[in-house]
Amino acid sequence: MRAGYWVKNSENYLDKTFEVEDPATGMLIADVADTGPQQWREALDCASDAAPRLSNTTLRERADVLSEIYRQIIDFKDELAELITYEMGKPLAEARQEVDYGAEYFHWFAGEASRIGGRTSVSPSGNGTILTTKHPVGPVLAITPWNFPFSMISRKIAPALAAGCPVITKPAAETPLTLLYLVKLTSRVLADYGMPKGVISALPTLDAAGLSQFFMGDSRVAKVTFTGSTAVGKILVKQSAQHLQRTSMELGGNAPFLVAADANLDLAVECAVQAKLRNGGQACIAVNRFIVQESLVEEFESRLVERLKDVKWGNGFDVGVTLGPIITSKQRERIAQLVDEAVAEGARLSVGGFVPDGKGYFYPATLLADVSARSRIFNEEIFGPVVTLTRFSDLSEGIALANSTPFGLAAYGFTESLATSQRLARELQAGMVGINKSGISDPAAPFGGIKESGFGREGGLEGIEDYLELKYVALP
């Protein structure tokens, strides 16, 4: 599969490529066109030409297009899931779940497209009428990471199209195939509905920094939506100042999982496994720090160790595998270093903690107990299947530990007390808080963080607003 279906091929379009490998085997699975400034300019020219025409489509037309894209995704669910497993490595069952989840954004925003509106009110002074209307901001640049190659881009494409904005997408170099397949499906639907060329494009490249500088240096780009590291997000926000482009930043996380003394231990352990091992821990809302009240910590550790011992790691296509590979050898090395450092500093290794021999970039489910709040593994995002346990004495100390990092994307709290659950919901510093629940992602809910985890929201009633300009009209 190669890029370029929806933009004009330049003379050297196919001459420069990069390899995509299967992290479960380390083997090459595809060569993908490595786009450059000429293709970037073509994509932006097409998007700019398409913007006025797309803006003038009716809300019903956009809703119908999104509904059809949703149906196409469901029809090709198996192909998309297999691509995800090939290039990202997650178990096939999880890949299918990702497709279902990502498809729901098209379903959800098909409904929201029909509800874009404004308001009218009488001026309190009595000298006129206030009218507000909403309009698409214009061309959007959407940059996504490798860990959820389908759902991350779906929740950017869907609201952009619903609002009437052309969208230029940049997949992660590790996982471009899924996005290319999605854009091919979407392009076909757009063509069938008579939408202008250039409404959507995909630009895989190894020069991510060059691409962002190119697009953010052009005032025709109205909005940039990015999911990725905090460090890169800060660079993009600085670049956006030149043209005051709108930005939505869904950045790094360091989610705490606070277990109070009165928690339902069976539920907490079950949710701990889900919240840590979903996607192999390679998720921005994956739990990084398990903060457990001291009266429960030994029992919690014992039960969790038994669950982690039963986790089967391997190729995501193999039956019974629930933990796939780490995305790259480099990332696996980083995880191993974090674990080794923590042990050297006094943490106790209860299970896992080794690099397996053989092909692929696997790392087993691992648990570190007695982890210091001063250690690097406590303060940095792990992005791997490593549980870290830190104990606390009273709730105030536990909440302080949970809030002690610069990040604030997701947080989880477990308690059987209504008063404690209300306190955790109020005091945990995160854009999303799960109480007695590990699954918090929902297309109908706003997804996003605070502090250095970013700003802006994707999904929910709020998810379309960043793609719309508000206009006030004063009427007599």
Long-range contacts (C-beta under 8 A, 24 or more apart in sequence): 1-30, 1-32, 1-177, 1-180, 1-181, 2-31, 2-32, 2-33, 3-32, 3-33, 3-35, 3-176, 3-180, 3-202, 3-203, 3-204, 4-33, 4-39, 5-183, 5-184, 5-187, 6-183, 6-184, 6-187, 6-197, 6-198, 6-200, 6-201, 6-202, 7-39, 7-42, 7-43, 7-46, 7-201, 8-42, 10-38, 10-39, 10-42, 12-38, 13-39, 18-173, 18-204, 18-206, 20-87, 20-173, 20-174, 20-175, 20-176, 20-177, 22-86, 22-87, 22-89, 23-87, 23-88, 23-89, 23-324, 23-325, 23-326, 23-327, 23-328, 23-360, 23-361, 24-89, 24-314, 24-315, 24-316, 24-317, 24-324, 24-325, 24-359, 24-360, 24-361, 24-362, 25-315, 25-359, 25-360, 26-329, 26-359, 26-360, 26-361, 27-359, 29-86, 29-87, 29-177, 30-87, 30-177, 32-176, 32-177, 32-180, 32-204, 33-204, 34-204, 34-205, 34-206, 34-207, 35-203, 35-204, 35-205, 35-211, 36-205, 36-207, 36-210, 37-210, 37-214, 39-203, 40-203, 40-211, 40-214, 40-215, 41-214, 43-168, 43-198, 43-201, 43-203, 44-139, 44-168, 44-215, 44-218, 44-220, 44-221, 45-198, 46-166, 46-197, 46-198, 46-201, 47-139, 47-166, 47-167, 47-168, 47-198, 47-199, 47-201, 47-220, 48-139, 48-166, 48-198, 48-220, 49-196, 49-197, 49-198, 50-166, 50-195, 50-196, 50-197, 50-198, 50-199, 51-136, 51-138, 51-139, 51-165, 51-166, 53-196, 54-136, 54-164, 54-165, 54-166, 54-195, 54-196, 54-199, 55-135, 55-136, 55-164, 57-164, 57-195, 59-113, 59-114, 59-116, 60-114, 61-193, 62-113, 62-161, 62-162, 62-164, 63-110, 63-111, 63-113, 63-114, 63-162, 64-110, 64-193, 65-161, 65-189, 65-190, 65-193, 65-195, 66-106, 66-107, 66-109, 66-110, 66-113, 66-158, 66-161, 66-162, 67-106, 67-107, 67-110, 68-189, 68-192, 68-193, 69-106, 69-158, 69-185, 69-186, 69-189, 70-103, 70-104, 70-106, 70-107, 70-110, 72-185, 72-186, 72-188, 72-189, 73-99, 73-102, 73-103, 73-106, 73-182, 73-185, 74-103, 76-181, 76-185, 77-103, 79-181, 80-150, 80-178, 80-181, 80-182, 83-177, 83-178, 83-181, 84-149, 84-150, 84-175, 84-178, 85-316, 85-317, 85-324, 86-177, 87-149, 87-174, 87-175, 87-176, 87-177, 87-178, 88-146, 88-147, 88-149, 88-174, 88-175, 88-178, 88-324, 88-327, 89-280, 89-315, 89-316, 89-324, 89-325, 89-326, 89-327, 89-361, 90-279, 90-280, 90-316, 90-324, 91-316, 91-321, 91-322, 91-323, 91-324, 92-316, 92-317, 94-278, 94-279, 94-316, 94-324, 95-316, 98-148, 98-150, 98-151, 99-150, 99-151, 101-151, 101-441, 101-443, 102-148, 102-150, 102-151, 102-152, 102-153, 102-154, 102-155, 103-154, 104-443, 105-151, 105-154, 105-155, 105-157, 105-158, 105-159, 105-443, 105-459, 106-154, 106-157, 106-158, 107-443, 108-158, 108-443, 108-444, 108-459, 109-158, 109-159, 109-161, 109-162, 109-463, 109-464, 110-162, 112-159, 112-162, 112-461, 112-463, 112-464, 113-161, 113-162, 113-163, 113-464, 116-162, 116-163, 116-464, 116-468, 118-470, 128-474, 128-475, 128-476, 129-474, 129-475, 129-476, 130-472, 130-474, 130-475, 131-472, 131-473, 131-474, 131-475, 132-470, 132-471, 132-472, 132-473, 133-470, 133-471, 133-473, 134-468, 134-469, 134-470, 134-471, 135-164, 135-468, 135-469, 135-471, 136-163, 136-164, 136-165, 136-467, 136-468, 136-469, 137-163, 137-165, 137-222, 137-223, 137-246, 137-466, 137-467, 137-468, 137-469, 138-165, 138-166, 138-220, 138-221, 138-222, 138-223, 139-165, 139-166, 139-167, 139-168, 139-220, 139-221, 139-222, 139-223, 140-165, 140-166, 140-167, 140-168, 140-221, 140-222, 140-223, 140-224, 140-225, 140-467, 141-167, 141-168, 141-170, 141-212, 141-215, 141-216, 141-221, 141-223, 141-224, 141-225, 142-167, 142-168, 142-169, 142-170, 142-224, 142-225, 142-226, 143-169, 143-170, 143-208, 143-212, 143-224, 143-225, 143-226, 143-227, 143-228, 143-236, 144-169, 144-170, 144-171, 144-172, 144-179, 144-227, 144-228, 145-172, 145-227, 145-228, 146-172, 146-173, 146-174, 146-175, 146-327, 147-279, 147-282, 147-283, 147-284, 147-327, 147-383, 148-279, 148-283, 149-175, 149-176, 149-177, 149-178, 149-179, 150-178, 150-179, 150-182, 152-227, 153-179, 153-182, 154-182, 155-443, 155-447, 155-458, 155-459, 155-463, 156-225, 156-227, 156-458, 157-182, 157-186, 157-200, 159-458, 159-463, 159-464, 159-466, 159-467, 160-225, 160-467, 161-199, 161-200, 162-464, 162-467, 163-464, 163-467, 163-468, 165-222, 165-223, 165-467, 166-198, 166-199, 166-200, 167-199, 167-200, 167-201, 168-200, 168-201, 168-203, 168-215, 168-221, 169-200, 169-201, 169-202, 169-203, 170-202, 170-203, 170-204, 170-205, 170-208, 170-211, 171-202, 171-204, 173-204, 173-205, 173-206, 173-208, 174-327, 174-328, 175-327, 176-202, 176-204, 179-204, 180-204, 212-236, 212-239, 213-239, 216-240, 216-242, 216-243, 216-245, 217-242, 217-243, 218-243, 219-243, 221-245, 222-246, 223-247, 223-248, 223-466, 223-467, 224-248, 225-456, 225-458, 225-466, 226-250, 226-251, 227-251, 227-284, 230-407, 230-452, 230-453, 230-454, 233-454, 246-466, 247-455, 247-456, 248-448, 248-454, 248-455, 248-456, 248-457, 248-458, 248-466, 249-454, 249-455, 249-456, 250-284, 250-409, 250-447, 250-448, 250-449, 250-453, 250-454, 250-456, 250-458, 251-284, 251-409, 251-449, 251-452, 251-453, 251-454, 252-284, 252-381, 252-407, 252-409, 252-452, 252-453, 253-284, 253-285, 253-286, 253-288, 253-381, 253-407, 253-409, 253-410, 253-449, 253-453, 254-288, 254-289, 254-379, 254-380, 254-381, 254-405, 254-407, 254-409, 255-285, 255-286, 255-287, 255-288, 255-289, 255-409, 255-410, 255-411, 255-412, 255-430, 256-287, 256-288, 256-289, 256-290, 256-291, 256-401, 256-402, 256-403, 256-411, 256-412, 256-428, 257-287, 257-289, 257-290, 257-291, 257-411, 257-412, 257-414, 258-291, 258-292, 258-398, 258-399, 258-402, 258-411, 258-412, 258-413, 258-414, 258-424, 258-428, 259-290, 259-291, 259-292, 259-293, 259-296, 259-300, 259-414, 260-293, 260-395, 260-398, 260-413, 260-414, 260-415, 260-417, 260-420, 260-424, 261-293, 261-295, 261-296, 262-415, 262-416, 262-417, 262-420, 263-296, 263-414, 263-415, 263-416, 263-436, 264-414, 264-416, 264-436, 265-296, 265-299, 265-300, 265-303, 267-414, 267-436, 268-300, 268-414, 269-300, 269-303, 269-304, 269-307, 270-438, 271-412, 271-414, 271-436, 271-437, 271-438, 272-300, 272-304, 272-387, 272-438, 273-304, 273-307, 273-308, 274-438, 274-439, 275-412, 275-438, 276-385, 276-387, 277-311, 277-322, 277-323, 277-365, 277-385, 278-438, 280-323, 280-324, 280-325, 280-326, 280-384, 280-385, 281-382, 281-383, 281-384, 281-385, 281-386, 282-326, 282-327, 282-383, 282-384, 283-383, 284-381, 284-409, 284-410, 284-453, 285-409, 285-410, 285-432, 285-440, 285-441, 286-382, 286-383, 287-387, 287-412, 288-378, 288-381, 288-382, 288-388, 289-371, 289-378, 289-388, 289-390, 289-401, 289-402, 290-387, 290-388, 290-389, 290-390, 291-390, 291-391, 291-392, 291-398, 291-401, 291-402, 292-389, 292-390, 292-391, 292-392, 293-391, 293-392, 293-393, 293-395, 293-398, 294-391, 294-392, 294-393, 297-369, 297-389, 297-391, 300-389, 301-350, 301-367, 301-369, 301-389, 304-367, 304-387, 305-350, 305-351, 305-367, 308-351, 308-352, 308-365, 308-366, 308-367, 308-387, 309-351, 311-364, 311-365, 311-385, 313-356, 313-362, 313-363, 313-364, 313-365, 314-362, 315-360, 323-364, 323-365, 323-385, 325-360, 325-361, 325-362, 326-361, 326-362, 326-363, 326-384, 327-361, 328-361, 329-361, 331-361, 331-383, 331-384, 332-361, 332-362, 332-363, 332-384, 335-363, 335-382, 335-383, 335-384, 335-386, 336-363, 338-376, 338-377, 338-380, 338-382, 338-386, 339-366, 339-368, 339-377, 339-386, 341-375, 341-376, 341-377, 342-368, 342-371, 342-372, 342-375, 342-376, 342-377, 342-388, 343-368, 345-372, 345-375, 346-370, 346-372, 347-371, 347-372, 347-375, 347-377, 347-388, 352-385, 352-386, 373-401, 373-404, 378-405, 379-405, 381-407, 395-420, 395-423, 399-423, 399-424, 399-427, 399-428, 402-428, 402-429, 403-427, 403-428, 403-429, 406-451, 406-452, 407-449, 407-451, 407-452, 407-453, 408-449, 408-450, 408-451, 408-452, 408-453, 409-448, 409-449, 409-450, 409-453, 409-454, 410-434, 410-440, 410-449, 412-437, 412-438, 412-440, 431-457
